[in-house]
Amino acid sequence: MSLRRGILWFILGFALILYALPVYVMIINGFKDASSVSLATMWQLPGRASLGGFTEAWAMLSPNLRNSLVMVVPAALLSSIIGALNGYVFSKWRFRGSEVLFALLLFGFFIPYQAILLPLVRFLQWINVYGTLPGLVLTHVVYGISVTTLIFRNFYVNIPGSIIEAATVDGAGMIETFWRVMLPLSLPAFAVTLIFQFTNIWNDFLFGITVVPNPKAQPVTIALNNLSGSFSVDWNVVMAGAVIAALPTALVYIGLGKLFVRGLIAGAIKA
């Protein structure tokens, strides 16, 4: 093994340990009793086998965990599908002013959440979805269109135009070409947008607490924050809850990891 490769493996191993340590601390302390969790013993394994704080954390977070799943799955899928359609149009069916429209669409990605909270709440109240999960889904779909459009547009630019021309010669229209030709080629791009949107939407706190003020209908990130009491904190429950709340995003990364890398590479070659 060369010196350069050895240094590379050392850096990667060090980075792995560095990122794994917080996960290790959360898991082992989640399996402990509340009285066994302290700064002095946080690195030690549990003294006896038990579920520790996981039972209580699951009982407190499971309703909100369901709320998050009901919110994040349709929001990620809808924003990805709309982004795919937009990216297809902006890359293969350009029209006068399309570049300006594309730039304006991307501008929405840089607008801070805090800047649109008041008009967002008023609009959701106007269409009678404020305080509901559908209102939160709509919020994340609209806010995610910018980035999903960018990802799909960059992905579709790398697909040869001759494929579109061949489909057109065969009599396929714009929608049919997208459905039968472009969509089957888009799995890597969908992996990127689904992971990106799933993670961002799942971890969101501001929209969750603003759009849905009812604690019973709020996503799991808000409920996880509420596990910390005003006067005392059961750290085993909090750490177990953090593991439970982080598990869905980890499973999504594991399931779509290979396609995610392929999609990033494909979208980075040409923009």
C-alpha positions as CSV (number, residue, x, y, z in Angstrom):
1,M,0.0,0.0,0.0
2,S,1.4,3.4,-1.0
3,L,1.9,6.2,1.5
4,R,-0.7,8.3,-0.2
5,R,-3.3,5.5,0.0
6,G,-2.4,4.9,3.6
7,I,-2.9,8.5,4.5
8,L,-6.3,8.5,2.6
9,W,-7.5,5.5,4.5
10,F,-6.4,7.0,7.8
11,I,-8.3,10.2,7.1
12,L,-11.4,8.3,6.1
13,G,-11.2,6.1,9.2
14,F,-10.8,9.1,11.4
15,A,-13.7,10.8,9.8
16,L,-15.8,7.6,10.2
17,I,-15.0,7.4,13.9
18,L,-15.7,11.2,14.4
19,Y,-19.1,10.9,12.8
20,A,-20.0,7.6,14.5
21,L,-19.3,8.8,18.0
22,P,-22.5,10.8,18.5
23,V,-24.5,7.9,17.1
24,Y,-22.8,5.6,19.5
25,V,-23.5,7.9,22.5
26,M,-27.1,8.2,21.6
27,I,-27.7,4.5,21.1
28,I,-26.0,3.2,24.3
29,N,-27.5,5.9,26.5
30,G,-30.9,5.3,25.0
31,F,-30.7,1.8,26.3
32,K,-29.9,2.9,29.9
33,D,-32.1,3.9,32.7
34,A,-32.5,7.6,33.5
35,S,-30.4,7.2,36.7
36,S,-27.5,5.7,34.8
37,V,-27.0,8.5,32.3
38,S,-24.4,11.1,33.2
39,L,-21.4,12.8,31.7
40,A,-19.0,10.5,33.5
41,T,-20.7,7.3,32.3
42,M,-22.0,8.4,28.8
43,W,-19.3,6.3,27.0
44,Q,-19.9,3.2,29.1
45,L,-22.2,0.3,27.8
46,P,-25.4,-0.3,29.7
47,G,-25.0,-2.3,32.9
48,R,-28.0,-4.5,32.1
49,A,-29.9,-5.4,29.1
50,S,-33.1,-3.3,28.8
51,L,-34.9,-1.1,26.3
52,G,-34.1,1.9,28.6
53,G,-35.7,5.1,27.2
54,F,-36.8,3.6,23.9
55,T,-40.1,2.3,25.2
56,E,-41.1,5.7,26.6
57,A,-39.7,7.6,23.6
58,W,-41.7,5.4,21.2
59,A,-44.9,5.9,23.2
60,M,-44.4,9.6,23.1
61,L,-43.2,10.0,19.5
62,S,-45.1,7.4,17.6
63,P,-48.2,9.6,16.8
64,N,-46.0,12.4,15.6
65,L,-43.8,9.9,13.7
66,R,-46.9,8.9,11.8
67,N,-47.6,12.6,11.1
68,S,-44.2,13.0,9.7
69,L,-44.5,10.0,7.4
70,V,-48.0,11.2,6.2
71,M,-46.4,14.6,5.4
72,V,-43.0,13.7,4.0
73,V,-43.9,10.9,1.6
74,P,-46.4,12.8,-0.6
75,A,-44.5,16.1,-0.3
76,A,-41.2,14.4,-1.5
77,L,-43.0,12.5,-4.3
78,L,-45.0,15.5,-5.5
79,S,-42.1,17.9,-5.5
80,S,-39.9,15.4,-7.3
81,I,-42.6,14.7,-10.0
82,I,-43.2,18.4,-10.6
83,G,-39.5,19.1,-10.7
84,A,-39.1,16.3,-13.3
85,L,-41.7,17.9,-15.5
86,N,-40.2,21.3,-15.1
87,G,-36.7,20.0,-15.7
88,Y,-37.8,18.2,-18.8
89,V,-39.4,21.3,-20.3
90,F,-36.5,23.6,-19.4
91,S,-33.9,21.2,-20.9
92,K,-35.6,19.7,-24.0
93,W,-38.5,22.0,-24.9
94,R,-37.1,25.5,-24.5
95,F,-39.1,28.5,-25.5
96,R,-38.7,32.3,-25.6
97,G,-38.1,33.5,-22.0
98,S,-37.5,30.0,-20.6
99,E,-34.0,31.0,-19.2
100,V,-35.5,34.0,-17.4
101,L,-38.3,31.9,-16.1
102,F,-35.9,29.2,-14.9
103,A,-33.8,31.8,-13.1
104,L,-36.8,33.3,-11.4
105,L,-37.9,29.8,-10.4
106,L,-34.4,29.1,-8.8
107,F,-34.6,32.4,-7.0
108,G,-37.3,30.8,-4.7
109,F,-34.6,28.5,-3.4
110,F,-32.7,31.4,-1.8
111,I,-35.7,33.0,-0.1
112,P,-35.3,32.5,3.7
113,Y,-38.2,30.6,5.4
114,Q,-38.6,33.4,7.9
115,A,-39.3,36.0,5.1
116,I,-42.5,34.2,3.9
117,L,-44.0,33.0,7.1
118,L,-46.7,35.7,7.4
119,P,-47.9,35.6,3.8
120,L,-47.7,31.8,4.0
121,V,-50.0,31.6,7.0
122,R,-52.4,34.1,5.5
123,F,-52.6,32.1,2.3
124,L,-53.1,28.8,4.0
125,Q,-55.8,30.3,6.1
126,W,-57.4,31.7,2.9
127,I,-57.6,28.2,1.3
128,N,-58.7,26.6,4.6
129,V,-55.7,24.3,5.1
130,Y,-53.9,26.1,7.9
131,G,-53.2,23.9,10.9
132,T,-53.5,20.7,8.9
133,L,-51.0,18.2,7.5
134,P,-52.2,18.9,3.9
135,G,-51.2,22.5,4.4
136,L,-47.8,21.5,5.5
137,V,-47.5,19.1,2.5
138,L,-48.4,22.0,0.2
139,T,-45.8,24.3,1.8
140,H,-43.0,21.8,1.4
141,V,-44.0,20.9,-2.2
142,V,-44.0,24.5,-3.3
143,Y,-40.8,25.3,-1.5
144,G,-39.1,22.2,-3.0
145,I,-39.9,22.8,-6.6
146,S,-36.9,25.1,-7.2
147,V,-34.2,22.6,-6.2
148,T,-36.0,19.6,-7.7
149,T,-36.3,21.5,-11.0
150,L,-32.6,22.4,-11.0
151,I,-31.6,18.8,-10.3
152,F,-33.8,17.3,-13.1
153,R,-32.9,20.0,-15.5
154,N,-29.2,19.4,-15.1
155,F,-29.8,15.6,-15.4
156,Y,-31.9,15.8,-18.5
157,V,-29.4,18.1,-20.3
158,N,-27.0,15.2,-20.4
159,I,-29.5,13.0,-22.2
160,P,-28.9,13.2,-26.0
161,G,-31.5,15.2,-27.9
162,S,-31.5,12.5,-30.6
163,I,-33.6,10.3,-28.2
164,I,-36.3,13.0,-28.1
165,E,-36.1,13.4,-31.9
166,A,-36.5,9.6,-32.4
167,A,-39.5,9.6,-30.1
168,T,-41.0,12.5,-32.0
169,V,-40.5,10.8,-35.4
170,D,-42.3,7.7,-34.0
171,G,-45.3,9.9,-33.3
172,A,-44.8,10.5,-29.5
173,G,-45.9,13.8,-28.2
174,M,-44.4,15.9,-25.4
175,I,-46.1,14.1,-22.5
176,E,-45.8,10.6,-24.1
177,T,-42.0,11.2,-24.7
178,F,-41.6,12.1,-21.0
179,W,-43.6,9.2,-19.8
180,R,-42.2,6.5,-22.0
181,V,-38.6,7.7,-22.6
182,M,-37.4,10.2,-20.1
183,L,-39.0,8.9,-16.9
184,P,-37.5,5.4,-17.1
185,L,-34.0,7.1,-17.4
186,S,-34.6,9.3,-14.4
187,L,-34.2,6.9,-11.5
188,P,-30.8,8.4,-10.4
189,A,-32.2,11.9,-10.5
190,F,-35.3,10.8,-8.5
191,A,-33.0,9.2,-5.9
192,V,-31.2,12.5,-5.5
193,T,-34.4,14.6,-5.2
194,L,-36.2,12.1,-3.0
195,I,-33.3,11.9,-0.5
196,F,-32.8,15.6,-0.6
197,Q,-36.5,16.4,-0.1
198,F,-37.1,13.6,2.4
199,T,-34.2,14.7,4.6
200,N,-35.1,18.5,4.4
201,I,-38.8,18.0,5.0
202,W,-38.3,15.4,7.8
203,N,-35.8,17.6,9.7
204,D,-37.8,20.8,9.2
205,F,-38.8,22.6,12.5
206,L,-39.9,26.1,11.5
207,F,-42.7,25.2,9.1
208,G,-43.9,22.4,11.3
209,I,-44.4,24.5,14.4
210,T,-45.8,27.5,12.4
211,V,-48.2,25.9,10.0
212,V,-49.5,23.2,12.5
213,P,-49.8,24.7,16.0
214,N,-51.7,21.7,17.3
215,P,-49.2,19.4,19.1
216,K,-51.1,16.3,18.2
217,A,-50.8,17.0,14.5
218,Q,-47.2,18.2,14.5
219,P,-44.3,16.3,12.9
220,V,-41.8,14.3,15.0
221,T,-39.1,17.0,15.1
222,I,-41.4,19.2,17.2
223,A,-42.4,16.4,19.5
224,L,-38.7,15.5,19.9
225,N,-38.0,19.0,21.1
226,N,-40.9,18.7,23.5
227,L,-39.3,15.7,25.2
228,S,-37.0,18.1,27.1
229,G,-38.9,19.1,30.2
230,S,-38.9,22.6,31.7
231,F,-37.2,21.6,35.0
232,S,-35.6,18.2,34.3
233,V,-34.6,16.1,31.3
234,D,-34.6,12.3,31.0
235,W,-31.6,12.1,28.7
236,N,-32.1,8.4,28.0
237,V,-35.5,9.2,26.6
238,V,-34.3,12.2,24.6
239,M,-31.4,10.2,23.1
240,A,-33.7,7.2,22.3
241,G,-36.1,9.6,20.7
242,A,-33.3,11.2,18.6
243,V,-32.4,7.7,17.3
244,I,-36.0,6.9,16.5
245,A,-36.5,10.2,14.7
246,A,-33.3,9.8,12.7
247,L,-33.9,6.2,11.6
248,P,-36.2,6.9,8.6
249,T,-33.8,9.2,6.9
250,A,-31.0,6.7,7.5
251,L,-33.0,3.9,5.9
252,V,-33.8,6.2,2.9
253,Y,-30.1,6.9,2.4
254,I,-29.2,3.2,2.7
255,G,-31.9,2.2,0.2
256,L,-31.2,4.8,-2.4
257,G,-27.5,5.4,-1.7
258,K,-26.1,4.0,-5.0
259,L,-28.7,5.7,-7.2
260,F,-28.0,8.9,-5.2
261,V,-24.3,8.9,-6.1
262,R,-25.1,8.2,-9.8
263,G,-27.6,11.0,-9.9
264,L,-25.2,13.5,-8.4
265,I,-22.5,12.6,-10.9
266,A,-24.8,12.7,-13.8
267,G,-26.2,16.1,-12.9
268,A,-22.7,17.6,-12.2
269,I,-21.2,16.9,-15.6
270,K,-23.0,19.5,-17.5
271,A,-25.4,22.3,-16.4
